[in-house]
Amino acid sequence: MDIHMDELLQATIDEGGSDLHVRAYVPPTLRVHGELLPLADEPLSEDDTLALCKEIATDEQMAEVEKNGGADFALAHPDGTRFRVSIFKERKRYGAVLRQIPNTLMSLEKLGLPPVVKELLWKPRGLILVTGPTGSGKSTTLASMLDVINHERSVHIITIEDPIEFYHTSAKSLITQREVGDDVPSFAEAIRRALRQDPDVILVGEMRDLETIGAAITAAETGHLVFGTLHTTGAAETVDRIVDAFPTNQQEQVRTQLAAGLQAVISQVLLPKLDENGEVHGRIAAFEIMTSTDAIKSRIRDNKTNMIKSDLQTGAKFGMMTLDACLLGHYKNGLISYEELITKAQDPDSVVQKLKEDMEEE
């Protein structure tokens, strides 16, 4: 097939695609509003996919794919639109997924985040986690939060990312962006070095191993505001995942550190958004928000994370919200379908029961 990557990237931009998939024996495919959409009738050959990958990757990046089975990097389109690229091998063939990074950052209000989240950005220290599955918009949420700090606080922000997605320009704050692989060897090493660089705020793009998690907790303890991401859904699961990453003999100490240092867990999922005609148009985020209260601290310290959910349900005055309550609100406002409500809910039976009760009251 005579097709070039710049044509595919332009189509991704024109169609408002979030991701472009390139692999052998299927046509180039876009993800638009959560749905997969082929860009052509004709499938790509193995030679096509290799040629398309070589158009955007350096020789070093292609060598990394050969050696490690994959390479991740950022790419800029001539019009300034940026993409996060993942080139990989599957069944000895080359493939790639390119995610479009939004050009403009949305405000926290536009993202649907409640006022309590903005208040968190003024904390002098502690750990704020944004969690959710891959593709749930965590990077966008974090970038928007850092943008608020950058424009409203006079602090030094260090971001550690792999790769750098959103480029920030220093405004009221001074912002330093470091890329793992190019600027520093690993997340954990970058955090340790960051502590010698007079930071106030540190963003850890991914807390993917014990060393990085430990370094992030230490940074939060020593008087820095630390943002991090995890691929977990829900506050209780996030706390458990962090504690379970440590050896058994350290877990009690980690629970004590988290109880003292964890400021908030914001979990999110992205859903197809319905317009007034019930047609899918764009996407909308649903959030679960846990903020640190005395009750939450004692749950974490005493290893009673199973009770966090009831604290979220009763913690509205502290800005807390369960994912199911957020989903229910979206459904009642006609923003998501019933199917999305049920499949994304953490407790579908309770959601159905609540809907019944609300209908009876009306």
C-alpha positions in Angstrom: 0.0 0.0 0.0 1.5 3.4 -1.0 0.8 5.3 2.2 3.0 7.5 4.4 2.9 8.1 8.2 2.4 11.9 7.7 -0.8 11.1 5.8 -2.0 8.8 8.6 -1.1 11.4 11.3 -3.0 14.1 9.4 -6.0 11.8 9.2 -5.8 11.2 12.9 -5.8 14.9 13.6 -8.6 15.6 11.1 -10.8 12.9 12.5 -10.1 13.7 16.1 -8.7 10.3 16.8 -7.1 9.5 20.1 -5.0 6.7 18.8 -3.6 5.4 15.5 -2.9 1.7 15.2 -0.5 0.4 12.5 0.0 -3.3 12.1 0.4 -6.0 9.4 -2.7 -7.6 7.8 -5.2 -5.0 9.0 -5.8 -1.5 7.6 -4.5 1.5 9.5 -7.1 2.0 12.3 -8.1 5.0 14.4 -9.8 5.1 17.8 -12.4 7.9 17.7 -14.6 8.5 20.7 -13.6 5.1 22.0 -14.6 3.2 18.9 -12.1 1.6 16.4 -12.4 2.9 12.8 -10.4 1.5 9.8 -8.8 4.3 7.7 -8.7 2.2 4.5 -10.2 -0.9 2.9 -6.8 -2.5 2.1 -4.7 -4.1 4.8 -1.1 -3.2 5.4 1.7 -5.7 4.6 4.6 -6.6 6.9 6.8 -4.4 4.6 4.3 -1.5 4.9 4.3 -1.5 8.7 8.1 -1.8 8.9 8.5 1.2 6.4 5.9 3.3 8.4 7.8 2.6 11.6 11.1 3.5 10.0 9.6 6.8 8.9 9.2 8.0 12.5 11.8 6.1 14.5 15.6 6.8 14.6 18.1 3.9 13.9 18.7 3.8 17.7 15.0 3.4 18.4 14.6 0.7 15.8 17.6 -1.1 17.4 15.9 -0.8 20.8 12.8 -2.5 19.3 15.0 -5.3 18.0 16.7 -5.7 21.4 13.9 -5.2 23.9 10.8 -5.8 21.7 9.6 -2.2 21.9 10.5 1.5 22.1 8.5 4.5 23.3 9.1 8.1 22.3 7.3 11.4 21.5 6.8 12.7 18.0 5.8 16.1 16.7 3.7 16.6 13.6 4.7 19.6 11.4 1.5 21.5 12.6 2.7 21.2 16.2 0.4 18.3 17.3 2.4 15.8 19.4 2.0 12.1 19.6 3.2 9.5 22.1 4.6 6.6 20.0 4.9 2.9 21.0 6.6 0.7 18.4 6.6 -3.0 19.1 7.0 -6.5 17.7 4.2 -9.0 17.6 4.7 -12.4 16.1 8.0 -11.2 14.7 6.3 -8.4 12.8 6.4 -4.6 13.5 3.5 -2.6 14.8 2.9 0.8 16.3 0.4 2.7 18.3 0.5 6.5 18.2 -1.6 8.5 20.8 -2.5 12.1 20.0 -1.6 14.4 22.9 -4.0 17.3 23.1 -2.6 20.7 22.1 -4.4 22.7 24.7 -4.8 21.8 28.4 -8.4 21.8 29.7 -9.2 23.5 33.0 -9.9 21.3 36.0 -13.6 22.5 35.8 -13.8 21.4 32.2 -12.3 18.0 33.1 -15.1 17.6 35.6 -13.0 17.7 38.7 -14.5 19.2 41.9 -13.1 22.3 43.7 -11.4 20.2 46.3 -8.8 19.1 43.7 -7.7 22.7 43.2 -7.3 23.1 46.9 -5.0 20.1 47.0 -2.6 21.9 44.6 -1.7 24.3 47.4 -0.5 21.6 49.8 3.1 22.2 50.9 3.9 18.5 50.9 2.5 15.0 50.5 1.6 12.5 47.9 -1.3 12.9 45.4 -2.0 9.9 43.1 -3.9 9.9 39.9 -4.9 6.4 39.0 -6.9 4.5 36.4 -6.4 2.0 33.5 -4.3 2.9 30.4 -5.9 5.5 28.3 -8.1 6.9 31.1 -6.7 10.4 30.8 -4.4 10.4 33.8 -1.6 12.3 31.9 -4.1 15.0 30.8 -5.4 15.4 34.4 -1.9 15.7 35.8 -0.8 18.1 33.1 -3.8 20.3 33.9 -3.1 20.2 37.6 0.6 21.2 37.0 -0.6 24.0 34.7 -2.6 25.5 37.5 0.4 25.3 39.9 2.7 26.7 37.1 0.4 29.8 36.7 -0.7 30.4 40.3 2.2 29.4 42.5 5.8 30.5 42.6 7.6 27.1 43.0 10.1 24.9 41.3 8.3 21.9 39.5 10.3 18.9 38.3 8.6 16.4 36.0 10.0 12.9 35.4 8.4 11.3 32.4 8.8 8.5 29.9 8.4 10.1 27.3 7.6 13.8 28.0 4.0 14.3 26.7 2.9 17.9 27.5 5.6 20.6 27.1 5.1 23.2 29.9 6.6 26.7 29.6 7.7 28.3 32.9 5.1 30.9 34.0 4.9 32.0 37.6 6.7 28.8 38.5 10.0 27.4 37.2 9.4 24.1 35.5 12.1 21.5 34.7 11.1 18.4 32.5 13.3 15.4 32.5 12.9 12.4 30.2 13.8 8.9 31.4 16.2 7.4 29.0 17.4 10.7 27.5 18.1 12.9 30.5 18.2 10.4 33.4 18.5 6.5 33.5 15.4 5.7 35.6 12.4 7.1 37.5 13.9 6.2 40.9 17.3 7.7 40.1 15.6 10.9 38.7 13.7 11.3 42.0 16.9 10.9 44.1 18.6 13.5 41.9 15.6 15.8 41.9 15.9 16.1 45.7 19.2 17.9 45.2 17.7 20.3 42.7 15.7 22.5 45.1 12.2 21.2 44.0 8.9 22.1 45.6 6.7 19.9 43.3 7.8 16.6 41.7 5.7 14.7 39.1 6.6 11.0 38.8 5.2 9.9 35.4 4.9 6.3 36.5 5.3 4.5 39.8 6.0 1.2 38.3 8.4 -0.5 40.7 9.3 -0.8 44.4 12.3 1.5 44.1 10.3 4.3 42.4 7.4 3.9 44.8 9.8 4.1 47.8 11.6 7.1 46.4 8.3 8.9 45.8 7.1 8.3 49.3 10.4 9.5 50.8 10.2 12.7 48.6 6.7 13.4 49.9 7.8 12.8 53.5 10.8 15.2 53.2 8.7 18.3 52.4 7.8 18.0 48.7 4.4 17.8 47.0 4.7 14.7 44.8 2.3 13.6 42.1 2.3 10.1 40.7 0.3 7.6 38.7 -0.7 4.0 39.1 -2.7 1.7 36.9 -5.3 1.0 39.7 -9.0 1.6 39.9 -10.2 3.0 43.3 -8.6 4.4 46.4 -8.6 1.3 48.5 -7.0 -0.8 45.7 -4.3 1.9 45.2 -3.3 1.9 48.9 -3.2 -2.0 48.8 -1.1 -2.0 45.7 1.5 0.3 47.1 1.7 -1.6 50.4 1.8 -5.0 48.7 4.8 -3.8 46.5 7.0 -3.9 49.7 8.3 -7.0 51.5 6.1 -8.1 54.4 8.5 -6.9 57.1 8.3 -3.3 55.7 4.5 -3.1 55.1 3.5 -1.8 58.5 6.1 1.0 58.2 4.8 1.9 54.7 1.2 2.0 56.0 2.3 4.5 58.6 4.2 6.6 56.0 1.2 6.5 53.7 -1.3 7.4 56.5 0.9 10.5 57.2 1.8 11.5 53.7 -1.0 10.5 51.3 -3.0 13.7 50.5 -5.4 12.3 47.9 -6.2 9.5 45.4 -8.0 10.5 42.3 -9.1 7.5 40.2 -10.6 8.0 36.8 -12.1 6.2 33.8 -13.0 7.6 30.3 -16.4 6.9 28.8 -18.1 7.7 25.4 -20.0 10.9 26.0 -23.6 11.2 24.6 -24.9 14.4 23.0 -28.6 15.6 23.3 -29.6 13.2 20.6 -28.1 10.2 22.4 -25.3 9.9 19.9 -21.7 9.4 21.0 -19.8 12.7 20.7 -16.5 12.9 22.5 -15.6 11.4 25.8 -16.2 12.2 29.5 -14.3 11.3 32.6 -15.8 9.8 35.8 -13.8 10.2 39.0 -13.5 8.7 42.4 -11.9 11.1 44.9 -10.4 10.2 48.3 -8.9 13.0 50.4 -6.9 12.5 53.6 -9.0 12.8 56.8 -8.4 11.4 60.3 -10.7 8.5 59.5 -8.9 7.7 56.2 -5.5 7.9 57.9 -6.6 5.4 60.6 -8.0 3.0 57.9 -4.6 3.0 56.1 -2.6 2.7 59.3 -4.7 -0.1 60.8 -4.8 -2.1 57.5 -8.6 -1.6 57.1 -8.7 -0.4 53.5 -11.9 -2.4 53.0 -13.7 0.3 55.0 -12.5 3.2 52.9 -15.5 2.8 50.5 -18.0 3.7 53.3 -15.8 6.7 54.2 -16.0 7.9 50.6 -19.8 7.5 50.6 -20.1 9.7 53.7 -17.2 12.1 53.0 -18.9 14.5 50.6 -18.2 17.4 53.0 -14.5 16.7 52.5 -14.9 16.7 48.7 -14.9 12.9 48.5 -16.9 11.0 45.8 -17.3 7.4 44.8 -16.9 6.4 41.2 -20.4 4.9 41.2 -21.9 8.1 42.4 -20.1 10.0 39.7 -21.2 7.5 37.0 -24.8 7.7 38.3 -24.8 11.5 38.0 -23.5 11.3 34.4 -26.2 8.8 33.5 -29.0 10.9 35.1 -27.7 13.9 33.1 -27.9 11.9 29.9 -24.2 12.0 29.4 -23.5 8.2 29.3 -25.4 5.1 28.3 -27.0 2.6 30.7 -24.5 0.0 29.4 -21.5 2.2 30.3 -23.0 2.9 33.7 -23.3 -0.8 34.6 -20.1 -2.1 33.0 -17.9 0.7 34.6 -19.6 0.6 38.0 -17.6 -1.0 40.9 -20.8 -2.3 42.5 -23.4 -2.6 39.6 -26.1 -4.2 41.9 -26.0 -1.2 44.2 -26.2 1.2 41.3 -29.3 -0.6 39.9 -30.9 -0.6 43.3 -30.2 3.2 43.7 -31.7 3.9 40.3 -34.9 2.0 41.3 -35.1 3.9 44.6 -34.7 7.2 42.8 -37.4 6.3 40.3 -39.8 5.3 43.1 -39.2 8.6 44.9 -40.0 10.5 41.7 
